[in-house]
Amino acid sequence: MIHQYKNNGYNIVMDINSGAVHVVDDVVYDAVALLAAEMPEIDTAGGAVSAEGAKGGREIPAELRERVRICLAEEYGYGARDIADAMSDIQELIDNEELFTKDIYRDYVIDFKKRKTVVKALCLHIAHDCNLACRYCFAEEGEYHGRRALMSFEVGKKALDFLIANSGNRKHLEVDFFGGEPLMNWDVVKRLVEYGRSQEAEHNKQFRFTLTTNGVLLNDEIMEFCNREMSNVVLSLDGRKEVNDRMRPFRKGAGSYDLIVPKFQKFAESRGQMNYYVRGTFTRYNLDFASDVLHFADLGFKQMSVEPVVASPDEPYAIRKEDLPQILAEYDRLAVQYIKRKKEGRGFNFFHFMIDLNQGPCVAKRLSGCGSGTEYLAVTPWGDLYPCHQFVGQEQFLLGNVDEGLTNTELRDEFKLVNVYAKDKCRDCFARFYCSGGCAANAWNYDGSITGAYEIGCEMQKKRIECAIMIKAALAEDEG
């Protein structure tokens, strides 16, 4: 499968199955497009058998080569030498298995349902309560369709014991303290970290603790503890003061920006500008979200992410299909500024522009994504298990509890099948090995199926991937 696009003056050709990315001239770009259109069997079945001695075992058929040559000359106006060089370059990429390659992953997913389930990460809902009243909060100000509650140490301890017992031979385990607002139950957070550390040597495990906070209760003691024990901290802030305070007010209506920004700046500096993210949400009210990302950078933050809102289409702040052209253009605008600042020595990291062109993590992860419902589970304050935090409170997705374990194995097995080949809209998408099929919760909320797709989110993801690859090309060119 081939994906081609032009962005910021670069002609980019992606070979999806191999992960190879090529920045090419106009002749090669147009020739590849003609080849893909004229002979799709190159793309799907691996192409024609090549002449003796060809390294890749495939060769562009002579008849197709001639048709492409004529088209490039007569319709595009390219010269004979340029065309010959382009066709030679393309054949070399095919021989090196970097263009028009076979799909080697399709058969891998057949036995996904038979895989032994190993739990490696928990999202502990340490507090179903919050001291802010964010207008877009899917957790209903921390209540998650239920009641306000704080997780007890006893429930949290059982959750860590469950994780250890169900993690098989996996040594590295992840635990995220989530809410609501986790700092409202800070003493239990500290005790659970202490307990987790006490179990590491005995069970040959190593915990990676993380925390997500709105910063209202952040103080020096908490910062010091987090810098010692938390591998990563997510700091919730939506961007410019007027943007943040519109959507993230206190319960009485006052904005939160002025209180939390100085704390977040101090915290980021105390962590050496590493191992944290300032994480914002953009809505229909700030479709110019690139300005919010750049505002983060101007505040001195180096690690940041801004995500589209998760909301019912009926909400006035929800993103709509007609907003996509502006949103996609905004990612392009941000990408150009991202490159500019990197080259000026004022660079920062934007989560969605950080891409691994070496095919990322393991095959299973590329095909099945975050592992919600199987490798990754959310735990409520009273110990119920759900596929992830976005499913909490929806009783049809209850998987079990920390006392009895994971009892709804039928539902768990359905989540095992959430992969890019189980999703009709993913199978032929160029982004499938980068996004791994997207978010199951978003698919459920907008398509009514965990193997569906949130099409607005898909379009944004594809644009982010295109921008990320273009950025790689631009920075590599500058380094070269």
C-alpha positions in Angstrom: 0.0 0.0 0.0 1.3 3.4 -1.0 0.3 6.8 0.4 1.5 10.0 -1.2 1.1 13.6 -0.2 2.6 17.1 -0.6 3.2 19.2 2.5 5.2 22.4 3.0 7.1 21.9 -0.3 8.0 18.3 0.3 6.8 15.4 -1.9 6.4 12.4 0.4 5.9 8.8 -0.5 5.1 6.3 2.2 5.2 2.5 1.8 2.8 1.5 4.5 3.6 -2.2 4.9 7.4 -1.7 5.3 7.2 1.7 7.1 9.6 3.2 4.6 9.2 6.9 3.9 10.8 8.7 0.9 11.1 12.4 0.1 11.2 12.4 -3.7 11.4 14.8 -6.7 8.4 15.5 -8.9 9.2 12.9 -11.5 9.4 10.0 -9.0 6.3 11.3 -7.2 4.2 11.3 -10.3 5.7 8.0 -11.5 4.8 6.2 -8.3 1.3 7.5 -8.5 0.9 6.2 -12.0 2.4 2.8 -11.1 0.1 2.4 -8.1 -3.0 3.3 -10.3 -2.0 1.3 -13.3 -1.0 -1.9 -11.5 -2.6 -2.3 -8.1 -1.4 -5.9 -7.9 2.1 -4.5 -7.2 0.5 -2.9 -4.1 -1.5 -5.9 -2.9 0.0 -9.1 -4.0 3.6 -8.2 -4.3 3.8 -7.6 -8.0 5.0 -9.5 -11.0 7.8 -12.1 -10.9 11.1 -10.3 -11.8 13.8 -11.2 -14.2 16.6 -13.5 -13.0 18.8 -11.9 -10.4 16.6 -9.0 -9.2 17.2 -8.6 -5.5 13.7 -8.1 -4.4 12.2 -10.9 -6.5 9.9 -8.4 -8.3 10.3 -6.1 -11.3 8.0 -3.5 -12.9 6.6 -5.2 -16.1 7.9 -3.9 -19.3 4.5 -3.0 -20.6 3.6 -0.9 -17.5 7.1 0.7 -17.5 6.4 1.9 -21.1 3.0 3.2 -20.4 4.3 5.2 -17.5 7.2 6.5 -19.5 4.8 7.7 -22.3 2.5 9.3 -19.8 5.3 11.1 -17.9 6.6 12.4 -21.2 3.5 13.4 -23.0 1.1 14.4 -20.2 3.6 15.7 -17.6 6.3 17.0 -20.0 9.3 15.3 -18.2 12.5 14.7 -20.2 13.7 11.2 -21.2 16.7 11.2 -18.9 14.7 12.3 -15.8 12.1 9.6 -16.5 14.8 6.9 -16.9 16.5 7.9 -13.7 13.1 8.0 -11.8 12.1 4.5 -13.0 15.5 3.2 -12.1 15.2 4.7 -8.6 11.8 3.2 -8.1 12.9 -0.2 -9.2 15.8 0.0 -6.7 13.4 0.8 -3.9 11.2 -2.2 -4.9 14.3 -4.4 -5.0 15.2 -3.2 -1.5 11.7 -3.9 -0.3 11.1 -0.2 0.5 8.3 0.4 -2.0 5.2 -1.6 -3.1 5.9 -4.2 -0.4 3.6 -7.0 0.8 1.4 -6.9 3.9 3.2 -9.2 6.3 0.9 -8.5 9.3 -2.5 -9.6 8.2 -2.1 -13.3 9.2 -0.5 -12.3 12.5 -3.9 -11.1 14.0 -5.8 -14.4 13.4 -4.9 -15.8 16.8 -5.2 -12.6 18.8 -8.2 -14.0 20.7 -6.1 -17.1 21.8 -3.3 -15.0 23.3 -2.8 -15.3 27.0 -3.9 -12.2 28.7 -1.2 -10.4 30.6 -2.2 -7.2 32.4 0.6 -4.6 32.4 -1.1 -1.3 33.3 -3.8 0.0 35.6 -5.5 3.4 35.7 -6.4 3.9 39.4 -9.3 6.2 39.8 -7.9 7.4 43.1 -10.6 10.1 43.4 -14.0 10.3 41.9 -14.2 13.9 42.9 -12.7 17.2 41.6 -12.1 20.7 42.7 -12.7 22.1 39.2 -15.9 22.1 37.1 -14.5 21.6 33.6 -17.4 22.1 31.2 -16.4 19.3 28.8 -15.6 16.7 31.5 -16.7 13.3 30.4 -16.3 12.2 34.1 -19.1 14.6 35.2 -16.7 16.6 37.5 -15.2 13.3 38.7 -18.3 11.3 39.4 -18.3 9.0 36.3 -22.0 8.5 36.1 -22.1 7.5 39.8 -21.2 8.9 43.2 -18.4 10.9 44.6 -15.8 8.7 46.3 -12.2 8.4 47.2 -10.3 5.1 46.8 -9.3 3.6 50.1 -5.8 2.2 50.6 -7.2 -1.3 51.0 -8.9 -1.2 47.5 -5.7 0.3 45.9 -3.6 -2.4 47.6 -5.8 -5.1 46.1 -5.5 -3.4 42.7 -1.7 -3.6 42.9 -1.9 -7.2 44.1 -4.2 -8.0 41.1 -1.8 -6.3 38.7 1.2 -8.3 40.1 -0.7 -11.6 40.0 -2.0 -11.1 36.4 1.2 -9.7 34.9 2.8 -13.0 34.1 6.5 -12.7 33.4 6.3 -9.1 32.6 8.7 -7.1 34.9 7.8 -3.5 34.1 4.3 -2.5 35.3 2.5 0.9 34.9 0.1 2.5 37.3 -1.5 5.9 36.6 -3.1 7.8 39.5 -6.2 9.4 37.9 -9.4 11.2 38.8 -11.3 13.4 39.1 -8.4 15.0 40.8 -5.9 12.6 42.4 -4.4 15.1 44.7 -7.7 15.2 46.7 -6.6 11.7 47.9 -2.9 12.4 48.2 -2.2 10.4 51.3 -3.5 7.2 49.7 -1.4 7.9 46.6 1.7 8.1 48.7 0.9 4.9 50.6 0.2 3.0 47.4 3.5 4.0 45.9 5.2 2.9 49.1 3.4 -0.4 49.0 4.2 -1.0 45.3 7.9 -0.3 46.0 7.8 -2.8 48.8 6.6 -5.6 46.5 9.1 -5.0 43.6 12.0 -7.2 44.8 9.8 -10.0 46.1 7.9 -10.4 42.8 10.7 -9.3 40.4 8.6 -6.3 39.3 9.3 -2.7 38.7 6.5 -0.1 38.9 6.3 2.9 36.7 4.0 5.4 38.5 2.4 8.3 36.8 0.0 11.0 37.8 -2.5 13.3 36.1 -3.4 16.5 37.9 -5.1 19.9 37.4 -2.6 21.5 39.7 -4.9 23.2 42.1 -3.5 21.4 45.2 0.1 21.2 43.9 2.7 22.2 46.4 6.4 21.8 47.0 6.0 18.6 49.0 4.0 17.0 46.3 6.4 18.1 43.6 9.3 16.7 45.6 7.6 13.3 46.0 6.6 13.2 42.3 10.1 14.0 41.2 11.3 11.1 43.3 8.6 8.5 42.5 6.6 9.5 39.4 8.0 8.5 36.0 5.7 11.0 34.2 3.2 13.6 35.3 0.4 15.0 33.1 -0.4 18.7 33.9 -3.9 19.7 32.7 -4.1 23.2 31.1 -5.9 24.2 28.0 -3.8 27.0 26.7 -4.3 30.8 26.7 -5.9 32.3 29.8 -9.2 33.1 28.1 -9.4 29.6 26.5 -8.5 27.8 29.7 -10.7 29.8 32.0 -13.7 29.4 29.7 -13.6 25.6 29.9 -11.7 24.9 33.2 -13.3 27.1 35.9 -13.7 26.5 39.6 -17.2 25.4 40.7 -18.1 29.0 41.6 -17.1 30.1 38.1 -13.6 31.7 38.7 -10.9 30.8 36.2 -8.0 28.5 37.2 -5.2 29.8 34.9 -3.6 32.3 37.2 -3.4 29.8 40.1 -2.0 26.8 38.3 0.3 28.2 35.6 3.1 29.4 38.0 2.9 26.0 39.8 3.2 24.1 36.5 6.1 26.2 35.4 7.9 25.6 38.7 7.1 21.8 38.4 8.4 21.5 34.8 11.6 23.2 35.7 12.0 21.0 38.8 11.8 18.0 36.5 14.4 19.4 34.2 11.8 19.9 31.5 11.5 16.2 31.1 9.1 13.4 32.0 5.9 15.5 32.0 3.3 16.8 29.6 1.2 19.9 29.7 -1.9 18.4 28.3 -4.7 20.6 26.9 -8.1 20.0 25.3 -9.3 22.0 22.3 -12.9 22.6 21.5 -15.0 24.3 18.9 -14.3 27.5 20.9 -10.6 27.4 20.1 -10.2 25.8 16.7 -7.0 28.0 16.4 -5.4 25.6 18.9 -2.0 26.0 17.4 -1.9 29.3 19.2 -2.5 27.5 22.5 0.4 25.1 21.8 2.7 28.0 21.0 1.4 29.8 24.1 2.6 26.7 26.1 6.0 27.1 24.5 6.1 30.8 25.3 5.4 30.0 28.9 8.6 27.9 28.9 7.1 24.4 28.6 9.0 21.8 26.5 6.6 18.8 26.5 3.1 19.3 25.5 0.0 17.8 24.0 -3.4 19.2 22.9 -6.2 16.8 22.2 -9.6 17.2 20.6 -12.5 17.3 23.0 -14.5 14.1 23.7 -18.1 15.3 23.8 -21.6 14.6 22.6 -22.3 16.1 19.2 -25.2 18.0 20.8 -22.8 20.1 22.9 -22.1 23.6 21.6 -18.3 23.1 22.1 -18.2 19.7 20.3 -16.1 19.4 17.2 -18.2 18.9 14.1 -17.3 17.6 10.6 -17.6 21.1 9.1 -14.7 22.2 11.4 -12.3 19.7 9.9 -10.8 22.0 7.2 -9.9 24.6 9.7 -8.5 22.0 12.1 -6.4 20.3 9.5 -5.0 23.6 8.3 -4.2 24.4 12.0 -2.0 21.3 12.2 -0.2 22.4 9.1 0.3 25.9 10.6 1.6 24.4 13.8 4.0 22.1 12.0 5.6 25.0 10.2 6.1 26.9 13.4 7.3 23.7 15.1 10.1 23.5 12.5 10.9 27.1 12.7 11.3 27.1 16.4 13.4 23.9 16.4 15.8 25.5 13.9 16.0 28.7 16.0 16.9 26.7 19.1 13.6 27.4 20.7 12.2 23.9 20.1 9.6 21.9 22.0 8.0 18.5 21.8 4.4 18.2 20.6 3.2 14.7 21.4 1.5 14.1 18.0 4.5 15.2 16.1 6.8 12.7 17.8 6.7 9.7 15.4 8.9 6.6 15.2 9.7 5.8 11.5 11.3 2.5 12.5 7.9 0.9 12.9 7.6 1.8 16.5 7.0 -0.8 19.2 6.2 -4.5 18.8 3.9 -5.9 16.1 1.0 -6.6 18.5 1.1 -2.9 19.7 1.1 -1.6 16.2 -1.9 -3.7 15.4 -4.0 -3.4 18.5 -3.1 -0.1 20.1 -3.4 0.7 23.8 -4.5 -2.7 24.9 -7.6 -1.4 26.7 -9.8 -4.2 28.1 -6.9 -6.7 28.0 -3.4 -5.3 28.9 -4.7 -2.0 30.4 -7.6 -1.7 32.8 -9.2 1.1 34.9 -10.1 0.6 38.6 -12.9 2.6 40.3 -12.6 3.7 43.9 -14.6 0.7 45.0 -12.5 -1.7 43.0 -14.5 -2.4 39.8 -12.6 -3.1 36.6 -13.3 -1.4 33.3 -11.5 -1.5 29.9 -10.3 2.1 30.4 -11.2 5.4 32.1 -13.6 6.4 29.3 -15.8 3.3 29.9 -16.0 3.7 33.7 -19.6 3.9 34.8 -21.0 2.1 31.7 -22.2 -1.1 33.3 -22.2 -3.1 30.0 -18.4 -2.7 30.1 -17.9 -3.9 33.7 -15.1 -6.6 33.5 -14.9 -7.7 37.2 -13.4 -6.3 40.4 -10.2 -6.5 42.4 -11.6 -9.1 44.8 -12.8 -11.7 42.2 -10.6 -10.7 39.4 -11.5 -10.3 35.7 -14.7 -12.4 35.4 -16.3 -11.1 32.2 -13.9 -13.0 30.0 -16.2 -12.8 27.0 -16.0 -9.0 27.0 -12.3 -9.2 27.5 -12.0 -11.4 24.4 -13.9 -9.0 22.4 -11.4 -6.3 23.2 -8.6 -8.7 22.2 -10.1 -8.4 18.7 -9.9 -4.6 18.5 -7.1 -4.3 15.9 -6.6 -2.6 12.6 -7.8 -5.7 10.6 -11.0 -6.1 12.6 -12.0 -2.5 11.7 -13.4 -2.1 8.2 -12.4 1.5 8.1 -8.8 0.8 9.2 -7.8 -2.0 6.8 -7.0 0.2 3.9 -6.0 3.3 5.8 -2.4 4.5 5.5 -2.3 5.5 9.1 -3.2 2.1 10.6 0.2 1.1 11.8 0.8 4.5 13.4 -2.5 5.0 15.2 -3.2 1.2 15.7 -6.8 1.7 15.0 -7.5 4.6 17.3 -9.5 4.8 20.5 -12.0 2.0 21.3 -14.0 4.3 23.5 -14.3 7.0 20.8 -15.4 4.3 18.4 -18.1 3.1 20.8 -19.3 6.6 21.5 -19.5 7.7 17.9 -20.0 4.5 15.9 -21.7 2.2 18.5 -19.0 -0.4 18.2 -15.6 -0.9 19.7 -14.4 -2.0 16.3 -15.9 1.0 14.6 -14.1 4.4 14.0 -14.6 8.0 15.0 -14.2 9.5 11.6 -13.5 13.0 12.7 -10.8 11.8 14.9 -9.4 9.6 12.1 -9.0 12.6 9.8 -7.2 14.6 12.5 -4.9 11.6 13.2 -4.0 11.2 9.6 -3.2 14.9 9.3 -1.0 14.7 12.4 0.9 11.8 11.0 1.5 13.5 7.7 2.7 16.6 9.5 5.0 14.5 11.8 6.6 12.8 8.8 7.1 16.1 7.0 8.7 17.6 10.1 11.2 14.6 10.1 12.0 15.4 6.5 12.5 19.1 7.1 14.7 18.6 10.1 16.7 15.8 8.5 17.3 18.1 5.5 18.6 20.8 7.8 20.9 18.4 9.6 22.2 17.1 6.3 
